Each structure stands twice: as structure tokens, then as C-alpha cells.
């Protein structure tokens, strides 16, 4: 929360695309380190040294944070954010449609990602291949997709980027239908998983940047957290019901349903793009 609030105040509007791309890429990089390097260190050096190295890594950002001087925000006279300040967030122009976009935008890809590992197990892949797909291939592709998404967001702008990345996200999920129904060749599975995570990285970047643009400077942490919480609720809800739906429909129909949910997100993005009041002040 503190990092995101600092980003709202520190990053200029034209810097948020690449800034959030880097932040999202760092999340994937951390997952690569945590899922790979730390396990190697743990096996060689044990818990104490491994956790000590992790603590040092977590402390490294202080080198840049401590000398930083925050931008002063003009006092509102209302004190700390209260329930009224939170409620006021929901009365902004077209904010309800934006919150619906937040809820749905990555729901389809979250459902698909949650069932990807069980799918790989059920088609008979080895644990080594599954680990490689999820950690090395998946997270690396997500990292690259985040950076590419940040660059493209600077070129396209928020409105066009939101729609295009939603389309890419739907395509990435739809590609999972190939190994689920047609070809289960390992090389195809690697390619499809890489494409899926690449588009997830791009979609996450534009959402992070837009959430920053909808956060007020005086309540940056509160506003950003409200939005991420709603997005997380949508993702968790999708994951919870995803398993039951996949059991009933089978993987092919399930990934088809996930694609339709992604296309619903595309439709909502098109609808949001027509309301100019939402985009006032957004680059």
C-alpha cells in the first residue's frame, strides 16, 4: 500500500505506464527468485542464512526510500481519511463502471491461471515440466509482458491501451483451448503458457497505471487500496468457483468460458472509453 501511494505522488502521468510496468515486472522477478533461487539456497545453506539473505534483499529499497523527500500535499482540513472520504470515492464520474471493469477485467484470466496447473497435471506432464512452465517460462513471460505493456502504454495512452490489452488478454486465454482440445505437444504447451502469462503481464500493467490515475493525492493509499481490493475480490471469487466449474464442464469448455468472461471485460472497456468524464485528467 505504501509503495503504491508513493507511486501515485511520485510518478507523473506520462511516467505511470513504464513505472507500473517496472513494478509489475519486479513482482514476477520476485516470484522467479522466490520459487527458484531461494529453494536452491535453502537446500545448500539452510533456513537461517536463506532468511537472512531475504531480509537483506527486502531492506535494499531503503537506500532509495530514506533520502527521498515526499511531495507536500495541501491539507484538506479533514484530518485522516475517514468513511466519508472513502464514500466520496464512489461518487466520482463513471466510477461505478470503472469499478465493474476492475472486477471483471482479469477475472477470466484469473480463472484460467488457477486451473492451469491442475490441467497440466491431468494431461500427464512431469513435475519438472510443470515447475518449469509455472516458474521459469510463466513468470519470465509475465515479466517481459509487463515491461512491453509499459512501453506500449506510453505509445497508445490509457484508453487505447486498456482496450488493446483486454483483447490480448482474451487471446492469451483462448490459446489455452489449443492444448485442451487439439494438440498436447509439449512445445505447443510451452508456447501457449508463455503467451498467456505475457498478456497477463500487459493487462496487469495498464490496470495498475489506471488505478493510480483514479487515486486522489491526499488519499492515495486509501483510493488505490480500495481499487486493488475490489480487483482481488473478483480474482479470488473466480479462483474459488473455477475449480467447481472446470470439474463440471471439462477443461475445453472451461477455458472457452474464461475467454467469454475476458470478452465481457473487453465490452466494458469499450463502454468506459465512450464516457469522456472518466478520462478527464487521464493521459
C-alpha positions in Angstrom: 0.0 0.0 0.0 2.8 2.4 0.9 4.7 1.7 -2.3 1.6 2.3 -4.4 0.7 5.5 -2.6 4.2 6.8 -3.1 4.0 5.9 -6.8 0.8 8.0 -7.1 2.5 11.0 -5.7 5.9 10.5 -7.2 5.2 9.4 -10.8 4.0 11.9 -13.3 1.0 10.8 -15.5 3.3 10.1 -18.5 5.6 8.0 -16.3 3.0 5.7 -14.8 2.9 3.3 -17.7 6.6 2.4 -17.6 6.7 2.9 -13.8 3.9 0.3 -13.3 5.4 -1.9 -15.9 8.7 -2.0 -13.9 6.8 -2.6 -10.6 4.8 -5.4 -12.1 7.9 -6.9 -13.7 9.6 -6.8 -10.3 6.7 -8.8 -8.9 7.3 -11.5 -11.4 11.1 -11.3 -10.8 10.5 -11.8 -7.1 8.4 -14.8 -7.9 11.2 -16.2 -10.0 13.7 -15.7 -7.2 11.4 -17.0 -4.5 10.3 -20.0 -6.5 13.8 -20.9 -7.8 16.8 -19.2 -6.3 15.6 -19.3 -2.7 14.9 -23.0 -2.9 18.4 -23.6 -4.1 19.9 -21.5 -1.3 17.6 -23.3 1.2 18.9 -26.7 0.1 22.5 -25.6 0.3 22.7 -23.2 3.3 19.6 -23.9 5.4 16.8 -21.7 6.8 18.9 -19.2 8.8 21.1 -17.9 6.0 18.3 -18.1 3.4 16.0 -15.9 5.5 18.9 -13.5 6.4 19.6 -13.0 2.7 15.9 -12.5 2.1 15.8 -9.8 4.8 18.8 -8.0 3.3 17.1 -8.1 -0.1 13.9 -6.6 1.4 16.0 -3.8 3.1 17.8 -2.8 -0.1 15.0 -0.4 -1.3 15.6 1.7 1.9 18.8 3.0 0.2 16.5 4.9 -2.2 13.5 5.5 0.0 15.2 7.1 3.0 16.8 10.0 1.1 13.5 10.7 -0.8 11.5 13.8 0.1 7.8 13.3 -0.4 5.8 15.9 -2.3 3.8 18.1 0.1 0.0 17.7 -0.2 -2.2 20.6 0.6 -4.1 19.9 3.8 -7.8 19.4 3.3 -8.7 20.2 6.9 -10.5 16.8 7.2 -7.8 15.0 9.1 -7.1 11.4 8.4 -9.1 9.6 5.7 -12.5 8.6 7.2 -15.5 6.7 6.0 -16.8 9.8 4.2 -13.6 10.2 2.3 -13.9 6.5 1.3 -17.6 7.0 0.3 -16.7 10.1 -1.7 -14.5 8.0 -3.9 -17.6 6.1 -5.1 -19.4 9.3 -6.2 -16.9 10.3 -8.9 -18.0 10.5 -12.6 -18.4 7.0 -14.1 -16.5 5.4 -11.2 -19.1 2.6 -10.9 -18.4 1.5 -14.4 -14.7 1.6 -13.8 -15.1 -0.5 -10.6 -17.1 -3.0 -12.7 -14.2 -3.1 -15.2 -11.8 -3.6 -12.3 -13.9 -6.5 -11.1 -14.2 -8.3 -14.4 -11.1 -7.2 -16.4 -8.8 -10.0 -15.3 -11.4 -12.4 -13.9 -11.3 -14.7 -16.9 -7.5 -14.9 -16.9 -7.5 -15.5 -13.1 -9.9 -18.4 -13.6 -7.7 -19.8 -16.3 -4.5 -19.3 -14.4 -5.9 -21.0 -11.3 -6.8 -24.2 -13.3 -3.7 -24.2 -15.4 -1.6 -26.3 -13.0 -4.3 -28.9 -12.4 -4.7 -29.1 -16.2 -1.0 -29.7 -16.7 -1.1 -32.5 -14.1 -4.2 -34.1 -15.6 -2.6 -34.3 -19.1 0.4 -36.2 -17.6 3.2 -33.6 -17.5 6.1 -34.4 -15.2 6.6 -32.3 -12.1 9.8 -30.9 -13.6 7.9 -29.7 -16.7 5.1 -28.2 -14.6 7.6 -26.4 -12.4 9.5 -25.1 -15.4 6.3 -23.9 -17.1 4.9 -22.2 -14.0 8.1 -20.6 -12.7 10.7 -20.1 -15.4 8.5 -19.8 -18.5 5.4 -18.3 -17.0 7.0 -15.8 -14.7 9.6 -14.8 -17.2 7.0 -14.2 -19.9 4.9 -12.2 -17.4 8.0 -10.1 -16.6 8.6 -9.3 -20.2 4.9 -8.7 -20.9 4.9 -6.1 -18.0 7.7 -4.2 -19.5 6.4 -4.3 -23.0 3.0 -3.3 -21.7 4.6 -0.2 -20.0 6.3 0.8 -23.3 3.1 0.3 -25.3 1.0 2.2 -22.8 3.3 5.2 -23.3 2.7 4.9 -27.0 -1.0 4.2 -27.1 -2.2 6.1 -24.0 -4.5 4.7 -21.3 -7.8 4.5 -23.3 -6.4 2.6 -26.3 -4.1 0.5 -24.1 -6.9 -0.6 -21.8 -8.9 -1.9 -24.8 -6.0 -3.5 -26.6 -4.6 -5.2 -23.6 -8.1 -6.6 -22.8 -8.2 -8.1 -26.3 -4.7 -9.5 -25.9 -5.7 -11.0 -22.6 -8.7 -12.7 -24.2 -6.5 -14.1 -27.0 -4.0 -15.4 -24.4 -6.7 -17.2 -22.6 -8.3 -18.5 -25.8 -5.0 -20.0 -26.8 -5.3 -22.4 -23.8 -8.0 -24.1 -25.9 -5.3 -25.5 -28.2 -3.7 -27.9 -25.7 -7.0 -28.5 -24.1 -8.7 -29.8 -27.2 -6.4 -30.1 -30.2 -2.6 -30.5 -29.5 -1.0 -31.6 -26.3 2.6 -31.4 -27.7 5.0 -30.1 -25.0 6.5 -27.4 -27.3 3.0 -26.0 -28.0 2.1 -26.0 -24.3 5.3 -24.1 -23.5 4.4 -21.5 -26.2 0.8 -21.2 -25.1 1.6 -20.8 -21.4 4.3 -18.2 -22.3 1.7 -16.2 -24.4 -0.9 -16.4 -21.7 1.4 -15.1 -19.0 2.8 -12.4 -21.4 -0.7 -11.0 -21.9 -1.4 -11.2 -18.2 1.6 -9.1 -17.5 0.5 -6.4 -20.0 -3.1 -6.4 -18.7 -1.9 -6.0 -15.1 0.3 -3.1 -16.0 -2.4 -1.0 -17.6 -4.8 -1.7 -14.6 -2.1 -0.6 -12.1 -1.5 2.6 -14.1 -5.2 3.4 -14.3 -5.8 2.7 -10.6 -3.1 5.3 -9.9 -4.8 7.8 -12.2 -8.0 7.4 -10.3 -6.4 7.9 -6.9 -6.5 11.3 -5.2 -3.2 12.7 -4.0 -4.5 13.4 -0.5 -5.9 9.9 -0.1 -3.6 8.0 -2.5 -3.1 4.9 -0.3 -6.8 4.6 0.6 -8.0 5.1 -3.0 -5.5 2.7 -4.5 -6.2 0.0 -1.9 -10.0 0.3 -2.5 -9.4 -0.5 -6.1 -6.9 -3.3 -5.7 -9.2 -4.8 -3.0 -12.1 -5.0 -5.4 -9.9 -6.4 -8.1 -8.6 -9.0 -5.7 -12.1 -10.0 -4.6 -13.0 -10.6 -8.2 -9.9 -12.7 -8.8 -10.4 -14.7 -5.6 -14.0 -15.3 -6.4 -13.1 -16.5 -9.8 -10.5 -18.9 -8.4 -12.9 -20.3 -5.8 -15.6 -21.1 -8.4 -13.2 -22.0 -11.2 -12.4 -25.5 -9.9 -16.0 -26.5 -9.5 -16.9 -25.2 -13.0 -13.9 -27.0 -14.6 -15.0 -30.2 -12.9 -18.4 -29.9 -14.4 -17.6 -28.6 -17.9 -14.2 -30.1 -18.6 -11.1 -28.1 -19.5 -12.0 -27.3 -23.1 -15.4 -25.8 -22.2 -13.9 -24.2 -19.1 -11.2 -22.3 -21.0 -13.9 -21.3 -23.5 -16.0 -19.8 -20.7 -12.9 -18.0 -19.4 -12.5 -16.5 -22.9 -16.1 -15.3 -22.8 -15.5 -13.6 -19.4 -12.4 -11.9 -20.9 -14.5 -10.7 -23.8 -17.1 -9.3 -21.4 -14.2 -7.2 -20.0 -13.4 -6.0 -23.5 -17.0 -4.9 -23.9 -16.9 -3.0 -20.6 -13.7 -1.3 -21.7 -15.3 -0.1 -24.9 -18.3 1.2 -22.9 -16.0 3.0 -20.5 -14.0 4.5 -23.4 -17.1 6.4 -24.6 -17.5 8.3 -21.3 -15.3 11.3 -21.6 -15.9 12.5 -18.0 -13.9 9.4 -16.7 -10.9 10.3 -18.9 -10.6 13.9 -17.8 -7.2 14.3 -16.3 -6.1 10.9 -17.5 -3.3 10.9 -20.2 
